[in-house]
Amino acid sequence: MTVKKATLVLEGGATRGVFTSGALDLLMENDIYMSHVIGVSAGSCNAVDYVSKQPGRTRDCMIPLDKSGNYYYGIREFVREKSVMNMDLIFDRFPNETLPFDYDTYFNSGITCEIVTTNCLTGKAEYMTEDHDRDRLMKICRASCSMPLLTPIVNIDDVPYLDGGLADSVPILRAQKLENEKIVVILTKNRGYRKKVVSPAMQRVYRRAYKSYPELIRTIFRRSFEYNKTMNYLDQLEKRGEIFVLRPQIKPVSRLERNKETLQAFYEHGYHYMERRLDDLRAYLDE
């Protein structure tokens, strides 16, 4: 295996992450690995499976073949668990039983993998790593994927965390701080997408739900501004040829898509579009 000195940045987007899964599976099949990976939210799941060199694993987690792998809760379970998804299934039973995660390969890969979380106390992004503790690694991934209002806060070392995308949806500035000359970014939304500001009604909901975390609320309300600023900056870097960007060329699936055929088609789009861009990526990494 040849590891290119480059940083790979993986955006989240819940089930839209199957696009990234397809792209990364193609890279793994071609034995293309980068020395640094930064994953956000669903991108963190893709990141760890890429570092553990397990093509197909994220796809199989996101597109369950039968009811035993269905990670969505019904209304009754949602009320009881205060979560739309069975996070124990995704971050405990899947990696340790149903779809075993290769912890040994991950910890011995030599690749630096940062998982982005949002600290609820400070409202700031934290770029977390774990090099030996299996449970803590999965807890960090769970925190990174814990969407506000839809899934519970996750405590790590007695600190509350939520979805990394709240504070840093596409950590291009973090990637630049790592000082690798090459940066590859995989997005899950189309070119030109920009976030809308939080409506007054939703602002009230957030204020009630997270009244104990004023800095988190401030971060949530600023998210659209920060995201759109980042997208404008990414567009400039891409035009100058300073980064390589892969993004969907078709309409993305919804954030909580459940239809298997729809998810599979979006996965295949990621796989085949990366296949079409593979020579461009190799040229960028080698130039």
Secondary structure as a PSIPRED ss2 file (coil, helix, strand):
# PSIPRED VFORMAT (PSIPRED V4.0)

   1 M C   1.000  0.000  0.000
   2 T E   0.000  0.000  1.000
   3 V E   0.000  0.000  1.000
   4 K E   0.000  0.000  1.000
   5 K E   0.000  0.000  1.000
   6 A E   0.000  0.000  1.000
   7 T E   0.000  0.000  1.000
   8 L E   0.000  0.000  1.000
   9 V E   0.000  0.000  1.000
  10 L E   0.000  0.000  1.000
  11 E C   1.000  0.000  0.000
  12 G C   1.000  0.000  0.000
  13 G C   1.000  0.000  0.000
  14 A H   0.000  1.000  0.000
  15 T H   0.000  1.000  0.000
  16 R H   0.000  1.000  0.000
  17 G H   0.000  1.000  0.000
  18 V H   0.000  1.000  0.000
  19 F H   0.000  1.000  0.000
  20 T H   0.000  1.000  0.000
  21 S H   0.000  1.000  0.000
  22 G H   0.000  1.000  0.000
  23 A H   0.000  1.000  0.000
  24 L H   0.000  1.000  0.000
  25 D H   0.000  1.000  0.000
  26 L H   0.000  1.000  0.000
  27 L H   0.000  1.000  0.000
  28 M H   0.000  1.000  0.000
  29 E H   0.000  1.000  0.000
  30 N C   1.000  0.000  0.000
  31 D C   1.000  0.000  0.000
  32 I E   0.000  0.000  1.000
  33 Y E   0.000  0.000  1.000
  34 M E   0.000  0.000  1.000
  35 S E   0.000  0.000  1.000
  36 H E   0.000  0.000  1.000
  37 V E   0.000  0.000  1.000
  38 I E   0.000  0.000  1.000
  39 G E   0.000  0.000  1.000
  40 V E   0.000  0.000  1.000
  41 S C   1.000  0.000  0.000
  42 A H   0.000  1.000  0.000
  43 G H   0.000  1.000  0.000
  44 S H   0.000  1.000  0.000
  45 C H   0.000  1.000  0.000
  46 N H   0.000  1.000  0.000
  47 A H   0.000  1.000  0.000
  48 V H   0.000  1.000  0.000
  49 D H   0.000  1.000  0.000
  50 Y H   0.000  1.000  0.000
  51 V H   0.000  1.000  0.000
  52 S C   1.000  0.000  0.000
  53 K C   1.000  0.000  0.000
  54 Q C   1.000  0.000  0.000
  55 P C   1.000  0.000  0.000
  56 G C   1.000  0.000  0.000
  57 R H   0.000  1.000  0.000
  58 T H   0.000  1.000  0.000
  59 R H   0.000  1.000  0.000
  60 D H   0.000  1.000  0.000
  61 C H   0.000  1.000  0.000
  62 M H   0.000  1.000  0.000
  63 I C   1.000  0.000  0.000
  64 P C   1.000  0.000  0.000
  65 L C   1.000  0.000  0.000
  66 D C   1.000  0.000  0.000
  67 K H   0.000  1.000  0.000
  68 S H   0.000  1.000  0.000
  69 G H   0.000  1.000  0.000
  70 N C   1.000  0.000  0.000
  71 Y C   1.000  0.000  0.000
  72 Y E   0.000  0.000  1.000
  73 Y C   1.000  0.000  0.000
  74 G C   1.000  0.000  0.000
  75 I H   0.000  1.000  0.000
  76 R H   0.000  1.000  0.000
  77 E H   0.000  1.000  0.000
  78 F H   0.000  1.000  0.000
  79 V H   0.000  1.000  0.000
  80 R H   0.000  1.000  0.000
  81 E H   0.000  1.000  0.000
  82 K C   1.000  0.000  0.000
  83 S C   1.000  0.000  0.000
  84 V C   1.000  0.000  0.000
  85 M E   0.000  0.000  1.000
  86 N C   1.000  0.000  0.000
  87 M H   0.000  1.000  0.000
  88 D H   0.000  1.000  0.000
  89 L H   0.000  1.000  0.000
  90 I H   0.000  1.000  0.000
  91 F H   0.000  1.000  0.000
  92 D H   0.000  1.000  0.000
  93 R H   0.000  1.000  0.000
  94 F H   0.000  1.000  0.000
  95 P H   0.000  1.000  0.000
  96 N H   0.000  1.000  0.000
  97 E H   0.000  1.000  0.000
  98 T H   0.000  1.000  0.000
  99 L C   1.000  0.000  0.000
 100 P C   1.000  0.000  0.000
 101 F C   1.000  0.000  0.000
 102 D C   1.000  0.000  0.000
 103 Y H   0.000  1.000  0.000
 104 D H   0.000  1.000  0.000
 105 T H   0.000  1.000  0.000
 106 Y H   0.000  1.000  0.000
 107 F H   0.000  1.000  0.000
 108 N C   1.000  0.000  0.000
 109 S C   1.000  0.000  0.000
 110 G C   1.000  0.000  0.000
 111 I C   1.000  0.000  0.000
 112 T E   0.000  0.000  1.000
 113 C E   0.000  0.000  1.000
 114 E E   0.000  0.000  1.000
 115 I E   0.000  0.000  1.000
 116 V E   0.000  0.000  1.000
 117 T E   0.000  0.000  1.000
 118 T E   0.000  0.000  1.000
 119 N E   0.000  0.000  1.000
 120 C C   1.000  0.000  0.000
 121 L C   1.000  0.000  0.000
 122 T C   1.000  0.000  0.000
 123 G C   1.000  0.000  0.000
 124 K C   1.000  0.000  0.000
 125 A E   0.000  0.000  1.000
 126 E E   0.000  0.000  1.000
 127 Y E   0.000  0.000  1.000
 128 M E   0.000  0.000  1.000
 129 T C   1.000  0.000  0.000
 130 E C   1.000  0.000  0.000
 131 D C   1.000  0.000  0.000
 132 H C   1.000  0.000  0.000
 133 D C   1.000  0.000  0.000
 134 R H   0.000  1.000  0.000
 135 D H   0.000  1.000  0.000
 136 R H   0.000  1.000  0.000
 137 L H   0.000  1.000  0.000
 138 M H   0.000  1.000  0.000
 139 K H   0.000  1.000  0.000
 140 I H   0.000  1.000  0.000
 141 C H   0.000  1.000  0.000
 142 R H   0.000  1.000  0.000
 143 A H   0.000  1.000  0.000
 144 S H   0.000  1.000  0.000
 145 C C   1.000  0.000  0.000
 146 S C   1.000  0.000  0.000
 147 M C   1.000  0.000  0.000
 148 P C   1.000  0.000  0.000
 149 L C   1.000  0.000  0.000
 150 L C   1.000  0.000  0.000
 151 T C   1.000  0.000  0.000
 152 P C   1.000  0.000  0.000
 153 I C   1.000  0.000  0.000
 154 V E   0.000  0.000  1.000
 155 N E   0.000  0.000  1.000
 156 I E   0.000  0.000  1.000
 157 D C   1.000  0.000  0.000
 158 D C   1.000  0.000  0.000
 159 V E   0.000  0.000  1.000
 160 P E   0.000  0.000  1.000
 161 Y E   0.000  0.000  1.000
 162 L E   0.000  0.000  1.000
 163 D E   0.000  0.000  1.000
 164 G H   0.000  1.000  0.000
 165 G H   0.000  1.000  0.000
 166 L H   0.000  1.000  0.000
 167 A C   1.000  0.000  0.000
 168 D C   1.000  0.000  0.000
 169 S C   1.000  0.000  0.000
 170 V C   1.000  0.000  0.000
 171 P C   1.000  0.000  0.000
 172 I H   0.000  1.000  0.000
 173 L H   0.000  1.000  0.000
 174 R H   0.000  1.000  0.000
 175 A H   0.000  1.000  0.000
 176 Q H   0.000  1.000  0.000
 177 K H   0.000  1.000  0.000
 178 L C   1.000  0.000  0.000
 179 E C   1.000  0.000  0.000
 180 N C   1.000  0.000  0.000
 181 E C   1.000  0.000  0.000
 182 K C   1.000  0.000  0.000
 183 I E   0.000  0.000  1.000
 184 V E   0.000  0.000  1.000
 185 V E   0.000  0.000  1.000
 186 I E   0.000  0.000  1.000
 187 L C   1.000  0.000  0.000
 188 T C   1.000  0.000  0.000
 189 K C   1.000  0.000  0.000
 190 N C   1.000  0.000  0.000
 191 R C   1.000  0.000  0.000
 192 G C   1.000  0.000  0.000
 193 Y C   1.000  0.000  0.000
 194 R C   1.000  0.000  0.000
 195 K C   1.000  0.000  0.000
 196 K C   1.000  0.000  0.000
 197 V C   1.000  0.000  0.000
 198 V C   1.000  0.000  0.000
 199 S C   1.000  0.000  0.000
 200 P H   0.000  1.000  0.000
 201 A H   0.000  1.000  0.000
 202 M H   0.000  1.000  0.000
 203 Q H   0.000  1.000  0.000
 204 R H   0.000  1.000  0.000
 205 V H   0.000  1.000  0.000
 206 Y H   0.000  1.000  0.000
 207 R H   0.000  1.000  0.000
 208 R H   0.000  1.000  0.000
 209 A H   0.000  1.000  0.000
 210 Y C   1.000  0.000  0.000
 211 K C   1.000  0.000  0.000
 212 S C   1.000  0.000  0.000
 213 Y C   1.000  0.000  0.000
 214 P H   0.000  1.000  0.000
 215 E H   0.000  1.000  0.000
 216 L H   0.000  1.000  0.000
 217 I H   0.000  1.000  0.000
 218 R H   0.000  1.000  0.000
 219 T H   0.000  1.000  0.000
 220 I H   0.000  1.000  0.000
 221 F H   0.000  1.000  0.000
 222 R H   0.000  1.000  0.000
 223 R H   0.000  1.000  0.000
 224 S H   0.000  1.000  0.000
 225 F H   0.000  1.000  0.000
 226 E H   0.000  1.000  0.000
 227 Y H   0.000  1.000  0.000
 228 N H   0.000  1.000  0.000
 229 K H   0.000  1.000  0.000
 230 T H   0.000  1.000  0.000
 231 M H   0.000  1.000  0.000
 232 N H   0.000  1.000  0.000
 233 Y H   0.000  1.000  0.000
 234 L H   0.000  1.000  0.000
 235 D H   0.000  1.000  0.000
 236 Q H   0.000  1.000  0.000
 237 L H   0.000  1.000  0.000
 238 E H   0.000  1.000  0.000
 239 K H   0.000  1.000  0.000
 240 R C   1.000  0.000  0.000
 241 G C   1.000  0.000  0.000
 242 E C   1.000  0.000  0.000
 243 I C   1.000  0.000  0.000
 244 F E   0.000  0.000  1.000
 245 V E   0.000  0.000  1.000
 246 L E   0.000  0.000  1.000
 247 R C   1.000  0.000  0.000
 248 P C   1.000  0.000  0.000
 249 Q C   1.000  0.000  0.000
 250 I C   1.000  0.000  0.000
 251 K C   1.000  0.000  0.000
 252 P C   1.000  0.000  0.000
 253 V C   1.000  0.000  0.000
 254 S C   1.000  0.000  0.000
 255 R C   1.000  0.000  0.000
 256 L C   1.000  0.000  0.000
 257 E C   1.000  0.000  0.000
 258 R C   1.000  0.000  0.000
 259 N C   1.000  0.000  0.000
 260 K H   0.000  1.000  0.000
 261 E H   0.000  1.000  0.000
 262 T H   0.000  1.000  0.000
 263 L H   0.000  1.000  0.000
 264 Q H   0.000  1.000  0.000
 265 A H   0.000  1.000  0.000
 266 F H   0.000  1.000  0.000
 267 Y H   0.000  1.000  0.000
 268 E H   0.000  1.000  0.000
 269 H H   0.000  1.000  0.000
 270 G H   0.000  1.000  0.000
 271 Y H   0.000  1.000  0.000
 272 H H   0.000  1.000  0.000
 273 Y H   0.000  1.000  0.000
 274 M H   0.000  1.000  0.000
 275 E H   0.000  1.000  0.000
 276 R H   0.000  1.000  0.000
 277 R C   1.000  0.000  0.000
 278 L H   0.000  1.000  0.000
 279 D H   0.000  1.000  0.000
 280 D H   0.000  1.000  0.000
 281 L H   0.000  1.000  0.000
 282 R H   0.000  1.000  0.000
 283 A H   0.000  1.000  0.000
 284 Y H   0.000  1.000  0.000
 285 L H   0.000  1.000  0.000
 286 D H   0.000  1.000  0.000
 287 E C   1.000  0.000  0.000
